[in-house]
Structures are given as structure tokens and as C-alpha cells.
Amino acid sequence: MQLQTSQDNVLHELGDPVLASQDNNTTAAFAEPFQDSFTQDLFASMDGVEFDFPWDDTRMLSSFLPNVPFEGLQDEEANPLAGPRTRHWENLPNTTTQPEPLETGSESELASRLPSMEPERPEVMPLRVAPKHDHDRGSQQPQEQRQVHSVRPWKISPEDYTRILGSFAGIRAALPPSFSLPSKYTLSRCLEGYFRGFAIHLPFLHAVTFSAASTAPELLLALSAIGALYRFEPALAYGLYDVTQSLITWHMRQRTRPALDRLTNEQQQQKPATPRSSTGFATFPSSTPDVSETYTDDGALQMLQAMTVLMAMASWGDHDLTRDALSMSSQVAMLARELKISDPETPPAPNQSWEEGLRHEKRRRTLFAAFSLLNLQSVAFNVPPLLLNQEIAINLPGCASSWQAPTAAEWSTLRDTHMPPRPFQEKLNELLAGRRIHHEAALSSFGNYALIHGLLQQVLLARQASGSFVDADGSLLCDTFVETMHRAFHAWQESWEATYESTTDPSSPKGPMGFNATAILRLAYIRLHAKSGPGRKLLFTQERTAEALCAERVVRAEDRSSRLDQAVLQCIHALSIPVRVGVSFVARTQTMNWSVEHALSNLECAVFLAQWLLVVSECVEASGLDTMRLDERRLVNTARGLVRETELRGHLDEKGQSHVVQVRNLAGLTVQLWAQIFSGHHVFDTVRLVSSQLSRLASTLQNQ
């Protein structure tokens, strides 16, 4: 394949990497060594590769990205070590179910129900259970059998709904007068939206043991609110959001009431003890709630879970709710500290029960969910993270298989098979020292996700502390810190590759946690090398225009280096995933598989890559093509090959254009591709805003 403008031999070398390598023996023609072995390994496997297909990491990016990032279903069938072909919600039922008949007020007229299409008996299917010290994916391991039970955590029986009505009746004075509890069918539909949508990206509720009737009212409403968004019912979603926020505010006020009474010297009323519900909150038979309410540990945990869900909804939903999200963040951080996120955990007892193990794991997952969302707020809103790495002393979340175990017996078997999770602080320090963290046992996908958030926070805090946003000379962070973080990223990626659930396939049955972690890795790379968050200024600062962003560069000519190339490669690989799957397909189906992390990450990838391409074109225009290093030429060709695989291919290779114009045009085309990727429907307004702003940026670049 050759560029149409074939008059310039140098242009051939830029436009056709395969031809260049054949004519010039690329590995020998360019004597310039790369700055480190990591980058050498990265590009060593890229020689002779057709850059139309940059997603084949087995040939091209083997040392920098996972060896087999796009496991297809056929590949899994051929691989005896591949796990069962299940969906993200492995223990949840098939979606083709027959609904229960609608009920009348008496529920007696339609007592008979149609037969269910779901199996009433547990089925037997294989489950990969790796031995404790087995981390070699290439070794043959037997597959043990397990029973897969039909689990529908969103199901609400008439008895459950009666209990839910009773719990809300006890706090009716704390609810808005106009509030009416949705029907059990509406609640069930919304809960299904939560478990099939939001929960797969932050799994901190145990689907097997979840019961809507035993859930605190504020948590039930919060889950229903965000679940309604995933059912594309925004009016219902934000109505439930408003009620949930009012209820949480009332709870917070009740917690401070004793202190305020004491400080104002008011006489405390002596009231008999009130009965306590299974949710950990007092239940009130009268219309006036008792101000002496106190929390149990489970009640505080459910409050944190409700606020975490609500904070996510406010952060990524309608832009006008941003103030709510930021005000809730301080309360979330406070509750996390009250739940002893800073206290080291004691080793579990050998005879620990399933219930006790689940209680500890649910607490860990909830706390790390809050930690990760607060980090994402730092990225999106440029605010300091309210939970610091140094505060976190709890253990990392455990493996997904034991978390999803449907019975105590299976949980016990998996618990004996896998190593217990290690402290977050211990593993983070090992990463920062550049050491491998999976030498004893592979970490869980949630554990890797938490650790990459820890590394991202290190970069964010270093950026803010160094004052590099306003440096007079515009210098980057010190070389020692950059080198430390690159070693940490490399060690983290080795851990990611050793984890069974890790994949860069958006629809992998292994779940999206590993896929989401790669988005955070790219954010960390970009923030390490960009003077400021390139995407944040487009997304959440309304007065910023695309023209102003183009004028304010986050990548400069003097920043070009092998380290910067690695950040650029992360951006290109991020674009290669939707191109491989299909840009139009991703735009129409991303709702469930692509989390908000990818919208934030890909926005910054789009701006970072575009600005890097503009810098390269300016350097070539000023000093000629010889100013480009070999790795830079490969990166440009890789990006160009991606565009050629899309509907925008007709905008490439226009006759009469110089290579400078073509590289500059490539910057606008890559941004336009990203805008198309996020142009489809999504539950959160943030994603739609990403698409509109990228479209404006692409138009600006193409008109320059």
C-alpha cells in the first residue's frame, strides 16, 4: 500500500511502513537507539507489521499490552484454559424470562402464573478454579464442576413489597409529602437495570444474597434511581434521586442532632428504645421519626453504598448536578473513615463463615468503589482527591469467583484455593518500587482496578504539588518521578496480564473490570506527560472553546521522547479497540459495556493524540521529515492505518497534499472518529457531552 502522493520518496517512507522496512531494512537503517529497553521491546515486534491491523498485539505490542487482548468466542472455545462462556452477570438469569402476571389489589384474581422459561433447578457447568500457586496461563489445568443457580436479585415478591412498604411507612415524615413508592414491578425493573448495568462496573453488592426487602430505604431508592437511568427512564430516575437525597440529608441531620442538642444545652427527651430493623436503622411506628436514631455497622455501610451510587449519578448525569456530586464527596469520604478504611485488617479465622467472609468483602468493595469514584472526580473536576492512598489500610478485594459463589460450600472451596487478599498499601508500595506484585498469587480484577487508581492518584497529587500547571519554563515532572511511575505502570500491567478476568474486549464474558482498568492506566499515562488535563477543559469548563484548547498546547516539541511515545501509543491503542469492533457498532451498543471511565479517558486520549500529531507536523514542516524518529513514524503510520479501516478512509491520501498537511489532517480525523464513537445513546449525559465537544474540536482542527 502506498500513499497517492508518490512523487516524494520520503513520503513513501512515512506513509507505508511495510514498504519502508523492505527497502531500507528498518532495524538497521535507523541507528538511533531507544532510551530504554521497555520501549525497545515495544517497537521491536512492530517491524514488518501491516499497520492496518494494529490490534494484533501478538505481533506488534507484545511487551507493552496484553498478549491476547481480544479474546473472541471462537478463541475461547479452542483454548482449554478459557473460562465458561458466561456473561458479566455470571450468576444472573437469562434475559429471556417470562414475567410474572400483573397483580390486582387483592392479588387473588390472577393467582396462577405462566410457566417460567428459566430453569428452576440448578444446572451443572464447568468453572475454572485455578490452584493456589498457579499463575501460568499456558499450563493445562482441570476444570472443576459447579452448580449455577438462577439468581434474580431484582425479584420482589408480594411479601417483600409489603415489608418494603412497612419500612417506608416508618420514616414517612422524612419523605417529601408528594412521594409515592413505585410499584413492585417498577422497583424490580429498576433494580434489574442496576444489576445488569451499573453493578457490573462496580460490584460491591452481593447479588446472591441481596434482598430488596432487607435493604435500607435510602439504598433501595438509590439503586432504583440509577437503575432507571439504565432503563432510559430519566424522569423516574431523577425523581427517585431527589427523594433519596432528601432522605440521606435527613439521616445525616439525625446523626448530628445529639451533638447539637448538647451544644445548645437543650433538654434531651427520654424515649423508650425503638425496635430496630434488619437494615440497621431504627423503625418508627409513629409519623414523627425518632431523633435518637443511631447506626449499626451494616446501616452505615448501606448509607455509604447509597451515597456512592448517588454521587456517581450526580457526577456523570446532568451537568447541573455537579454541585451535588462535589458536596456529597466529602460526606462519602467521612463515612469511609468511619467505616475504618484506615485500620489494617486482621487475618481471617480458618473457620470463617460464609456470612462473615461476605461481610468483610462487601465492606472492602464498597470502600474501594468510593475511593475510585472520588479519584474520577479529581480527574473530571480538577479537585483534590478526598481519600488519599496513605489513608487506605484495608485489604484489596478478593477474586470474582469466590465473590460470585452461590453457596457456602463453593465459597469455602474457592477460599481454600486462592490466596487471601493482601493490603492495598503493601501492594501499592511494591508497585512504586517497580517490583512484581503477583509473585505469590494473581490479584483480582477489582484489586488491579483499585491499584491503578492508586497510581493515578500519585500522578495527580504530584502534578498539583509540583506546580507544573503554571511552570515558567513549562517543564514536566522531574525525571526521577517519571521513571518511577513508568516502572510502576509496567509492574501493574504484568499483574493485570496475570489476572484471569483481564481483557480489552468490551463484551468479554469475563466482565468489564479489567477493561475499565485499562482506561485508568491511559489516564495515568496522559496526566504524567501532559501539563494539565487536556480533556477536562473541554468537558466541564463551559467558557472554554475548542479554538482556545487548540491554541493552548499540552504537548510541545521539546517534550518529544521515548517516554512520551508510550503515552501516545496508549492513545492509539484506545482508538484501535472501537475500530476493531466497529465504530458504528460501539456507538449503538456501548451503554452496558463501556463505563464512564472510557468516556473520560478517551476524551483525553483524543486531545492528547491530536496535539501530538500537530506537534509532529510542525516539526516536520520546520525541519523536514528527518526530524522524526523511527518510533514516531511508526506511531503516525499506526494512527493512519486505523483511520483507513473506517468510513473516514476517503479523507486520507488526497493527491497533491504534502506529508505535513496529511499528518495535520490526521489529527482532525482521529478526533472525528472518537466523536462518532460516543455519538450513540448512553445513560449518562457526560458521554453525550464528550461526543459534542469532540465534534466541535474535530471541526476546528479540520478548518485550520
Secondary structure, DSSP 8 states (H G I E B T S, - for coil): ---S-TT-HHHHHHH-HHHHHHHHTHHHH-----SSHHHHHHHHTTTT--TT-TT-TTTSSTTTS-SS----HHHHHH-TTS-----SSTTS--S---------SSS-TT------SS-SS-EEEEE----TT---TTS----EEEEE----TT---HHHHHHHHHHHHTTGGGS-TT-----HHHHHHHHHHHHHTGGGTS--S-TTT--GGGS-HHHHHHHHHHHHHHTT-HHHHHHHHHHHHHHHHHHHHHHHHHHHHHHTT----------B-TTSSB--SSSS--TT----HHHHHHHHHHHHHHHHHHHHS-GGGHHHHHHHHHHHHHHHHHTTTTS------TT--HHHHHHHHHHHHHHHHHHHHHHHHHHHH----SS-GGG--SB----HHHHT-SSHHHHHHHHHHS----BHHHHHHHHHTT--S-SSS---HHHHHHHHHHHHHHHHHHHHHHTGGG-SS---S-HHHHHHHHHHHHHHHHHHHHSTT--S-TT-TT-SHHHHHHHHHHHHHHHHHSSS-TTHHHHS-TT--HHHHHHS-SS-GGG-SHHHHHHHHHHHHHHHHHHHH-HHHHHHHHHHH--HHHHHHHHHHHHHHHHHHHHHHHHHHHH-GGGS-HHHHHHHHHHHHHHHTSGGGGGSS-TT--HHHHHHHHHHHHHHHHHHHT-S--SSHHHHHHHHHHHHHHHHHHH-
